[in-house]
Structures are given as C-alpha cells and as structure tokens.
Amino acid sequence: MTLLAEAPAQESVVAAYGLDGFPFPLVVLALFVIVLCRAQGTYWVGRGVAAGVTRSERVRRLSEGPAMVRAIALLHRWGPIAVTLSFFTVGLQTVVNAAAGLVRMPWLRYTLFMLPGCVAWALIYATVGLGVFLAVVAAAAGSPWGVAGVVAILAAIAVLVVLRRRSRARDALAEAVPAQGSAAAE
C-alpha cells in the first residue's frame, strides 16, 4: 500500500519540472543541467558585482545584506566545501553561490566543489526532495488539523526570528553604549 502512495508523489515531482514520462536517468540529467546552469549563473552574477559591473543601489544592498554577510562568513570558515553542502539546504544555496562569486573564489575550485552538490541536488529532487514537500502540503491541505499545524509551525518560526533579531539589536545597543560612555570620559 505504501508503494501506491509514493508513486503519485514521485510522478508529481517529475511533472512539476515538466519531465513526466521520461526515463529516470534523463530526469536526473535534466535536473542536473538545470541546477548547474542556475548555480553557475548565480556565481557569475556575484563575480560581476565584485568587478563593479553594476552600481545599482538595490544590488549593493543585496550584496552587503545580512544573508550575504553570513554566506561570506560561512565560506571563510568552511572554504569551498560550503558550496557543496549548500546544495543540501533550502534558502542557503543561492546566496552561497553568489557569495563565492562575490569573494572571487577561483572558477575551477568553485566548479569542482559545485559539481558534487549539483549531482546530489538532482538526485534528491528526482527522488524524494520535492515529493516529500508536495506530500506534506497535500496532507496539510486535506486536513484542517494539518493546515493548523503548518500555520502553528510558521508562526513559531516567525516568533523565533523576531526574538532573535530583538536580542541581537539589544546586544548591539549594549555594546555601543559603554563604548560611547568611555569615549566621553576621556
């Protein structure tokens, strides 16, 4: 019975990419090419920003924003393996690829660490990755308790984000106040 339940989810994953009816190896190859092009494109956009190709205020804010700062710190801490590992995440992959370009990671090194991540991403999305997400959404949509659960989880995440930002702002203010007081005493 579980095999029957998994088959429609797998078909919907493949259909979401317009690849239903194709053999599995071709689906994996197509997803690999998609993620390869997206990752390389994001890397080269980062390189372009680093080279000063654009002077747009919006691009400057994005390249200096908190997500990019965290991604650059991640690259400095973990090195190019951060590129590979980013493909196992949702939401971090794009910013890490852009950060690799922004810090001008050499293209060959970036590509060598990007390729295993692309393979893993293609295999995950061709099998269970998007299927699990679609199954959870379908289950939640079919049950009022499921919808309530998803809403509760999203609300909890929002509360945690707000509390964390307030805590950081309070810590930054506490650090700034003594510094200003000691400067005035001199």
C-alpha positions as CSV (number, residue, x, y, z in Angstrom):
1,M,0.0,0.0,0.0
2,T,2.8,2.4,0.7
3,L,4.2,1.9,-2.7
4,L,1.0,3.1,-4.2
5,A,1.0,6.2,-2.0
6,E,4.6,7.0,-3.0
7,A,4.1,6.6,-6.8
8,P,1.8,9.6,-7.3
9,A,4.1,11.8,-5.2
10,Q,7.1,10.8,-7.4
11,E,5.1,11.4,-10.6
12,S,4.1,14.9,-9.3
13,V,7.7,15.8,-8.6
14,V,8.7,14.9,-12.1
15,A,5.6,16.6,-13.5
16,A,6.4,19.8,-11.6
17,Y,9.6,20.0,-13.8
18,G,7.7,19.1,-17.0
19,L,9.6,15.8,-17.1
20,D,6.9,13.2,-16.6
21,G,7.1,10.3,-18.9
22,F,10.9,10.5,-19.2
23,P,13.2,7.7,-18.0
24,F,14.7,8.3,-14.6
25,P,18.3,8.8,-15.8
26,L,17.1,11.5,-18.2
27,V,15.1,13.2,-15.4
28,V,18.3,13.3,-13.2
29,L,20.4,14.6,-16.1
30,A,17.8,17.3,-16.8
31,L,17.7,18.4,-13.2
32,F,21.5,18.3,-13.0
33,V,21.7,20.7,-16.0
34,I,19.1,23.0,-14.5
35,V,20.9,23.3,-11.2
36,L,24.3,23.6,-12.9
37,C,23.1,26.5,-15.0
38,R,21.5,28.2,-12.1
39,A,24.5,27.8,-9.8
40,Q,27.0,28.9,-12.4
41,G,24.7,31.9,-13.3
42,T,24.5,32.9,-9.7
43,Y,28.2,32.6,-9.3
44,W,28.9,34.8,-12.3
45,V,26.4,37.4,-11.1
46,G,28.4,37.5,-7.9
47,R,31.6,37.9,-9.9
48,G,30.1,40.7,-11.9
49,V,29.0,42.6,-8.8
50,A,32.5,42.1,-7.3
51,A,34.0,43.5,-10.5
52,G,31.8,46.6,-10.3
53,V,29.7,45.7,-13.4
54,T,26.6,47.3,-11.7
55,R,26.4,50.3,-9.4
56,S,22.7,49.7,-8.6
57,E,21.7,50.6,-5.0
58,R,19.5,47.5,-4.9
59,V,22.3,45.2,-5.9
60,R,24.7,46.9,-3.4
61,R,22.1,46.4,-0.6
62,L,21.7,42.7,-1.5
63,S,25.5,42.2,-1.7
64,E,26.0,43.8,1.7
65,G,22.9,42.4,3.3
66,P,22.8,40.1,6.3
67,A,22.3,36.9,4.3
68,M,25.3,37.7,2.1
69,V,27.4,38.6,5.1
70,R,26.5,35.2,6.7
71,A,27.2,33.3,3.5
72,I,30.6,35.0,3.1
73,A,31.4,34.2,6.7
74,L,30.4,30.6,6.0
75,L,32.8,30.5,3.0
76,H,35.6,31.9,5.1
77,R,35.0,29.4,7.9
78,W,34.4,26.2,5.8
79,G,36.0,27.1,2.5
80,P,34.8,25.7,-0.8
81,I,33.1,22.7,0.9
82,A,30.4,25.2,1.9
83,V,29.5,25.4,-1.8
84,T,28.9,21.6,-1.9
85,L,27.0,21.5,1.3
86,S,24.7,24.4,0.4
87,F,23.0,22.1,-2.2
88,F,21.6,20.1,0.7
89,T,19.8,23.2,2.1
90,V,16.8,25.3,1.1
91,G,17.4,29.0,1.0
92,L,21.1,29.0,1.5
93,Q,22.2,27.6,-1.8
94,T,21.7,30.7,-3.9
95,V,23.3,33.1,-1.5
96,V,26.4,30.8,-1.0
97,N,26.9,30.5,-4.8
98,A,26.6,34.3,-5.2
99,A,29.0,34.8,-2.2
100,A,31.5,32.5,-3.9
101,G,31.5,34.8,-6.9
102,L,31.5,37.9,-4.7
103,V,34.6,36.8,-2.9
104,R,36.1,35.9,-6.2
105,M,36.6,32.2,-5.5
106,P,38.6,30.8,-8.4
107,W,36.2,29.4,-11.0
108,L,37.9,26.0,-11.3
109,R,37.8,25.5,-7.5
110,Y,34.2,26.7,-7.3
111,T,33.2,24.4,-10.1
112,L,34.9,21.3,-8.7
113,F,33.1,21.8,-5.4
114,M,29.8,22.8,-7.1
115,L,29.6,19.6,-9.3
116,P,29.1,17.1,-6.4
117,G,26.4,19.4,-4.9
118,C,24.6,19.6,-8.3
119,V,24.6,15.8,-8.6
120,A,23.3,15.4,-5.0
121,W,20.6,18.1,-5.6
122,A,19.5,16.4,-8.9
123,L,19.2,13.0,-7.2
124,I,17.4,14.4,-4.2
125,Y,14.9,16.3,-6.2
126,A,14.4,13.5,-8.7
127,T,13.5,11.1,-5.9
128,V,12.2,12.3,-2.6
129,G,13.1,16.0,-2.2
130,L,10.2,17.8,-3.8
131,G,8.0,14.8,-3.3
132,V,8.2,15.0,0.4
133,F,7.4,18.7,0.3
134,L,4.4,18.1,-2.0
135,A,3.1,15.3,0.1
136,V,3.3,17.4,3.3
137,V,1.4,20.2,1.6
138,A,-1.2,17.9,0.2
139,A,-1.7,16.2,3.6
140,A,-2.0,19.6,5.3
141,A,-4.4,20.9,2.7
142,G,-6.7,17.8,3.1
143,S,-7.0,18.2,6.9
144,P,-7.9,21.2,9.0
145,W,-5.5,19.9,11.6
146,G,-2.8,19.8,9.0
147,V,-3.4,23.4,8.0
148,A,-3.4,24.4,11.7
149,G,-0.2,22.6,12.2
150,V,1.5,24.3,9.3
151,V,0.3,27.7,10.5
152,A,1.5,27.0,14.0
153,I,4.9,26.0,12.8
154,L,5.2,29.1,10.6
155,A,4.0,31.3,13.5
156,A,6.6,29.7,15.8
157,I,9.4,30.3,13.2
158,A,8.3,33.9,12.9
159,V,8.3,34.4,16.6
160,L,11.8,32.9,16.9
161,V,13.1,35.2,14.1
162,V,11.6,38.3,15.8
163,L,13.0,37.3,19.2
164,R,16.4,36.6,17.8
165,R,16.6,39.9,15.9
166,R,15.5,41.8,19.0
167,S,18.1,40.0,21.1
168,R,20.8,40.9,18.6
169,A,19.7,44.6,18.5
170,R,19.7,44.7,22.3
171,D,23.2,43.2,22.4
172,A,24.5,45.6,19.8
173,L,23.0,48.5,21.7
174,A,24.5,47.3,25.0
175,E,28.0,47.1,23.3
176,A,27.6,50.6,21.7
177,V,26.5,52.4,24.9
178,P,29.6,51.6,27.1
179,A,31.9,52.4,24.1
180,Q,30.3,55.8,23.8
181,G,30.5,56.4,27.6
182,S,34.2,55.5,27.8
183,A,34.9,57.8,24.9
184,A,33.1,60.7,26.6
185,A,35.1,60.1,29.8
186,E,38.4,60.6,28.1
